[in-house]
């Protein structure tokens, strides 16, 4: 018997400026950890784009002009999921639990 496991990559929202750089995203989380609704994220500036969260031990590419040019082109479809820059996935570091608490 062959069993296939499918793991969905965790995805978050980023805001891409016209030049491909990242700008801050504003997310509103549910008021309770028991609330199953997803966070609602908005971009005050830039385009709302989906990006994968880096897996454990995975390091995102260094933020530089070449990466900005790549993100600008790759993010035109509204997603950076599955896109690779210099052999590395264009991912976002996970937020630490400490940074999410007031």
Rosetta silent file (secondary structure, phi, psi, omega in degrees, C-alpha in Angstrom):
SEQUENCE: XXXXXXXXXXXXXXXXXXXXXXXXXXXXXXXXXXXXXXXXXXXXXXXXXXXXXXXXXXXXXXXXXXXXXXXXXXXXXXXXXXXXXXXXXXXXXXXXXXXXXX
SCORE:     score description
SCORE:     0.000 S_00000001
   1 L     0.000  129.527 -178.795    0.000    0.000    0.000 S_00000001
   2 L  -104.782  126.696  179.944    1.395    3.377   -1.029 S_00000001
   3 L  -115.916  125.373  178.651    0.550    6.378    1.076 S_00000001
   4 L  -105.639  132.506  176.797    1.238    9.869   -0.223 S_00000001
   5 L  -107.407  137.325  179.132    1.496   12.782    2.148 S_00000001
   6 L  -119.966  122.740  179.204    0.889   16.310    0.962 S_00000001
   7 L  -111.611  122.616  177.725    2.189   19.197    3.005 S_00000001
   8 L   -83.769  131.581  177.108    0.930   22.676    2.221 S_00000001
   9 L   -70.408  140.498  176.745    3.538   25.365    2.589 S_00000001
  10 L   -70.160  136.755 -175.936    2.602   28.080    5.048 S_00000001
  11 E  -125.188  145.293  177.212    1.810   31.299    3.211 S_00000001
  12 E  -132.562  175.396  179.235    1.656   34.898    4.393 S_00000001
  13 E  -104.189  134.077  172.363    0.887   38.284    2.877 S_00000001
  14 E  -125.245  161.090  177.131    3.566   40.789    1.877 S_00000001
  15 E  -111.876  120.538 -179.852    3.262   44.191    0.233 S_00000001
  16 E  -101.670  125.898  175.132    5.345   44.731   -2.912 S_00000001
  17 L   -78.267  172.722 -178.483    6.204   48.247   -4.010 S_00000001
  18 L   -58.625  -35.176 -178.549    6.581   49.192   -7.690 S_00000001
  19 L   -84.868   -0.681  179.226   10.361   48.613   -7.507 S_00000001
  20 L    94.973   -4.687  177.985    9.925   45.149   -5.918 S_00000001
  21 L   -76.151  161.805 -179.526   10.904   46.194   -2.399 S_00000001
  22 E   -93.049  141.388  173.146    8.771   45.172    0.576 S_00000001
  23 E  -120.964  162.952 -176.318    6.636   47.634    2.523 S_00000001
  24 L   -62.194  145.053  177.250    4.867   47.043    5.849 S_00000001
  25 L  -111.587  144.047  178.988    1.704   44.969    5.905 S_00000001
  26 E  -111.236  118.827 -179.068   -1.131   45.545    8.391 S_00000001
  27 E  -118.764  140.447  176.752   -2.848   42.377    9.629 S_00000001
  28 E  -112.417  116.974 -178.694   -5.840   42.053   11.932 S_00000001
  29 L   -91.481  157.299  175.039   -5.929   38.785   13.827 S_00000001
  30 L   -60.202  154.104 -176.595   -9.017   37.163   15.360 S_00000001
  31 L   -73.735  -16.605 -177.891   -9.668   38.197   18.953 S_00000001
  32 L  -130.721  143.884  177.726   -9.422   34.621   20.232 S_00000001
  33 L   -69.147  -15.853  178.384   -6.974   31.834   19.491 S_00000001
  34 L   -84.949  -10.115  179.320  -10.018   29.553   19.259 S_00000001
  35 L   -75.558  122.830 -174.209  -11.424   31.626   16.388 S_00000001
  36 L   -83.024   -4.037 -179.268  -10.760   29.672   13.171 S_00000001
  37 L   -67.403  149.970  176.814  -10.900   32.696   10.837 S_00000001
  38 L   -78.363  160.977  173.484   -7.722   33.696    9.025 S_00000001
  39 L   -66.407  147.536  175.896   -5.969   36.980    9.581 S_00000001
  40 E  -106.358  119.230 -176.641   -7.067   39.780    7.290 S_00000001
  41 E  -115.103  141.358 -179.882   -4.060   41.621    5.866 S_00000001
  42 E  -129.999  154.794  176.070   -4.005   44.900    3.959 S_00000001
  43 L  -113.259  110.366  176.746   -1.335   46.902    2.173 S_00000001
  44 L   -62.594  -35.602  173.485   -1.465   50.658    2.811 S_00000001
  45 L  -134.600  156.898  178.936    0.994   51.012   -0.077 S_00000001
  46 L    83.677  177.416 -177.248    2.144   48.496   -2.649 S_00000001
  47 E   -98.233  133.580  177.063    0.489   45.411   -4.071 S_00000001
  48 E   -69.994  124.351 -174.941   -0.862   42.652   -1.836 S_00000001
  49 E  -137.780  140.639  176.371    1.114   39.506   -2.664 S_00000001
  50 E   -85.545  138.011  178.598    1.205   35.988   -1.213 S_00000001
  51 E  -139.746  145.539  179.217    4.637   34.679   -0.157 S_00000001
  52 E   -74.239  149.633  173.684    5.733   31.410    1.446 S_00000001
  53 E   -88.116  134.191 -178.450    7.007   31.369    5.030 S_00000001
  54 L   -59.558  136.998  176.770   10.534   29.945    5.257 S_00000001
  55 L   -73.524  166.710  178.897   10.684   26.377    6.559 S_00000001
  56 L   -56.714  127.924  179.648   12.824   25.506    9.581 S_00000001
  57 L    83.245   -5.233 -179.650   16.481   26.029    8.676 S_00000001
  58 L   -89.889  136.133 -177.975   15.640   27.774    5.411 S_00000001
  59 L  -114.404  130.718  178.895   17.158   31.229    4.871 S_00000001
  60 L   -69.938  159.104  177.002   15.583   33.796    2.529 S_00000001
  61 L   -62.338  152.829  177.784   17.742   35.396   -0.175 S_00000001
  62 L   -62.621  136.370 -179.089   19.660   38.533    0.825 S_00000001
  63 L   -76.368  112.178  179.428   17.582   41.662    0.306 S_00000001
  64 L  -150.275 -179.099 -176.308   19.228   43.647   -2.500 S_00000001
  65 H   -62.379  -40.454 -179.844   18.430   45.411   -5.752 S_00000001
  66 H   -62.205  -39.364  177.779   18.629   42.217   -7.842 S_00000001
  67 H   -66.806  -39.461  177.995   16.092   40.528   -5.545 S_00000001
  68 H   -60.200  -43.627  178.318   13.791   43.566   -5.810 S_00000001
  69 H   -62.021  -43.303  178.928   13.872   43.355   -9.628 S_00000001
  70 H   -62.932  -47.372 -179.764   13.121   39.631   -9.436 S_00000001
  71 H   -61.230  -38.126  179.765   10.245   40.105   -6.953 S_00000001
  72 H   -59.025  -44.457 -179.163    8.737   42.856   -9.132 S_00000001
  73 H   -75.182  -45.340 -176.515    8.543   40.494  -12.115 S_00000001
  74 H   -69.067  -30.123 -176.728    7.690   37.292  -10.218 S_00000001
  75 H   -85.392    4.171 -179.303    5.009   38.967   -8.105 S_00000001
  76 H   -63.595  -23.324  178.956    2.986   40.248  -11.057 S_00000001
  77 H   -89.592    3.733  178.166    0.663   37.256  -10.699 S_00000001
  78 L    87.799    7.647 -178.345   -0.017   38.116   -7.034 S_00000001
  79 E  -149.436  142.977  172.257    2.128   35.317   -5.628 S_00000001
  80 L  -109.213    5.074 -179.766    5.776   34.512   -4.890 S_00000001
  81 L   -65.674  126.401  179.269    4.943   30.911   -3.942 S_00000001
  82 L    88.122   -8.936  179.551    7.163   28.516   -5.886 S_00000001
  83 L   -83.259  140.407 -178.608    9.458   31.273   -7.195 S_00000001
  84 E  -124.760  136.836  177.634   13.206   30.818   -6.696 S_00000001
  85 E  -119.426  119.774 -177.792   15.949   33.466   -6.768 S_00000001
  86 L    51.822   41.880  176.236   19.527   32.222   -7.206 S_00000001
  87 L    81.241   -1.012 -179.698   18.391   28.712   -6.273 S_00000001
  88 E  -115.153  143.213  178.256   16.662   29.772   -3.046 S_00000001
  89 E   -66.426  143.587  177.902   12.917   30.140   -2.492 S_00000001
  90 L   -82.809   82.301 -175.378   11.674   33.714   -2.177 S_00000001
  91 E  -112.329  169.674 -179.519   10.332   33.150    1.332 S_00000001
  92 E  -114.909  132.391  177.844    9.616   35.314    4.372 S_00000001
  93 L   -59.638  143.603  179.290   11.117   34.497    7.793 S_00000001
  94 L   -68.093  146.599  176.444    8.473   33.326   10.269 S_00000001
  95 L   -75.109  137.308  178.278    7.378   35.845   12.890 S_00000001
  96 L   -77.001  155.765  179.721    8.512   34.898   16.368 S_00000001
  97 H   -61.266  -34.383 -179.445    5.914   34.423   19.066 S_00000001
  98 H   -66.967  -34.229 -178.160    7.460   37.295   21.045 S_00000001
  99 H   -75.886  -15.513 -179.930    7.049   39.743   18.156 S_00000001
 100 H   -87.779  -13.382 -177.427    3.316   38.971   17.877 S_00000001
 101 L   -97.263  142.567  178.325    2.522   39.892   21.463 S_00000001
 102 L   -71.213    0.000    0.000    2.033   43.488   22.607 S_00000001
